[in-house]
């Protein structure tokens, strides 16, 4: 009888403890309170969440910045190619591109590098036309690589966030669930009300990992495709400009 009385007295205490655990994560309407879930999570889970938030913020900053960079590169390429193929004098275009204090990039920078090297080699009377053309092509390849490298800057970060964030969130979830089940060791009778709060806190980490990863993966795929298209465009211009320089060098020889 005494044992039954002690167990009966312990039940209200356990019920109260379960209610206390569940209370921070449930609002008056019975809905989950995300802020309380994060606030009452264990320290390792909170650290994981903080890292995921920082990764997400950095990703969105890169996403908006990279969109501006790629759109600007496409617009500048359109404007320069329009002037280039309109029949403008190459020397005049070069003087305009090489003006002091003027920042150039993209196709215009490739043109400026190739024409500068071509003009420098052409001043040397001992240089034949083939050497002049090879020098200009080499200068354009180097500049093209620099331009593409600038466009690809920070894309690796997006790829890393997209691939790693779900696993970081999963680590937080596993850790949170471990803590929740460890807390059940002191409870004689486990109920949903006892387990649910801890598991909910843990699952928030996985949700935040996906929230950080999905935009990063989408942006990486989209921007990688754009960079590839711009790279093809740069290479095509370099080849076409090489053909023009070749005809010009052969004309000088004759």
Order of alpha helices (4+ residues) and beta strands (2+ residues): alpha-alpha-alpha-alpha-alpha-alpha-alpha-alpha
